Each structure stands twice: as structure tokens, then as C-alpha cells.
Amino acid sequence: MFQAIREQIDTVFHGDPAAKSALEIFFCYPGFHAILLHRAAHRMHLAGFPLLARIVSQFNRSVTGIEIHPGATIGRRCFIDHGMGVVIGETAEIGDDALLYQGVTLGGTGKEKGKRHPTIGNNVVIGTGAKILGNIAIGNHTKIGAGSVVIRSVPDYSTVVGVPGRVVRTREGTDDADYLEHGTLPDPEGQLIDDLTKRIEQLEAQIKLLAEDRLAERR
């Protein structure tokens, strides 16, 4: 237990430059509390005490604002930064060294039974308000931009943005920093609008030339 607490404190220090001391993390970080409480609830769930596990899960939700079903599987060194509004479903699986920001949802898409929530790989960063829905897989070292809605599986070393989420960058075989530089993320919708605007300007110029040629022929 003490080793798990120590590892989680080290994880917060690594993921949040605002953390000043172990005592601050222990008393003031809801993501830290949520992970530890979930690990207790998950053990109860596996041991065959689902009601007790749900009670611990609801207590976790009430004190941290983070809702994690006790059936969800979370790997080592997972860090939920800020955390308010995070929802992680029953059959969700999260690998090691994942980073989740506030408002993230790992949810299902209906009332189907069995595996119905996402599987998140190792070293994945999921930005604020992102929604990952359904029984899909998010590859290792992938980054999901803030506000994205991901409904299809994503390969390793990808950057995903948009609604619905699209892979806009692949960094195969590279080790980027474990955070998202939102100011430099591609904007596929904005790029499409720019391309359409340029095309319209080109067509208008061609129409103008044709009109001038037609007028010159009449003269």
C-alpha cells in the first residue's frame, strides 16, 4: 500500500509542475485520491463484493468529482490532472503512464453487454473534455486533443483532434513529451475552410478573365 502511495505521489510530481510537496499532493489532489480509492474498489470488485465496491466508488465520486466504475482496469502511474467530470466506464482499460485531464469520458455507445468501453494504451495523453466512446483501442503514445470525440480505433504514436476525431499526425517510433501542445495542434476543419476559400478565389479570378474575354470579343 505504501509503495502504491509513493509511486502515485511521484507520478503527480512528474505530471504537474504546480505540485510543491508530498503533503500537498496527499491532501489536495483529487486525482491522487481518485486513483487510490479506485484501486481499493477494484480489488473489492474482483474479490466478489460488487456492492461494497460500488459504495466506495460512489464515495470516490462525491469527494473528488471523478467517477470510475470499480470494474475498470487502470495501469500503473496513471495521473488524472484536476479531474472534475472525468467518467470511466465499467469495461474500460487504461495502460501504464496515462495522463487524463478534466472532463474526459471513456464511455460506451449503447446498452450492449460485454466489452463496451475503450482500451487505452500506454503513455497516452487525453486532453480536456475529450470523449472516447465504444469498444475501441487507442494505441500507445497517442495524444487526444481537447474536446475531441473519438469513435474509431487509433494506431500507435498518433495525434487525434476534431469531432469526430481524426488522426492528423503520426510520430511512429518517436518519444515525444508526455503532454499536449494545444497551440501547435493541426486544425483540419480550419485548413479545409482555408483550402476552399483559396479555391473559390481562383474560380472567381477565372470567371472574371472569361467575362473580360467575352466582352473583348463583342467589341
Phi, psi and omega in degrees: 000314181293327177294320178295319178296315180298317179296320180292322176297316177299324179296319179294317177303319181291325187267344185226108180294346180282345181290127184254333183204161178296324179295321177299316179296316184298323186259339193237002184250106181297327178297323176296312179297318185297318181294315181294317179295322178296320181298322176294315180296321181296321178295320177297319179299314180291331181280356178093027177238067188296323181293314178298320178298319179293324178296315177297320179298318179292322175298317177304313180298319185290329184263341183244341187076012181244124184252112179235119178295139182298342178281345181294147180252124182236127181285188183283153173058032173282135181236123174256107185273128187065289166093339184306128177087002177290134178230126180234119188283173189301316186258014176292147176229130181237130180283194181281151171062034177277150177232120180240136176260177186297149175079006180286139176237126169249091192238178176263181181238006181179205184254021181294156179265172177076208182291114185224005179239165187291158170247119184256131182284192179277150176056043178260138176246126181240115187287169183307129174074005180289144179240123177242116195236135174096176180279075180236167182242132175254119188293165179299147176060028179267150178237128180252120183291157181302136176077001181288151175239110187253122182234004177229152180299152185231134180286172178300154172057040180251157168242128186239132175220161171100174178229109354290161184295137178234145174285116183250353181202140176234132184237051188304127175077011180248157178244094178279170175298152186272048175211172182251125173269087187297332181291343181248005179291141177297153178238090185297322179294317178296320178295321178296318178297317178299317180296318179295321178297316178297320180295319178298319178297320178296317179295321178297320179295320179294319178297321179296318178296318178297319179295320178293321178295318179297319179294321180294322179294322180293329179286000000 
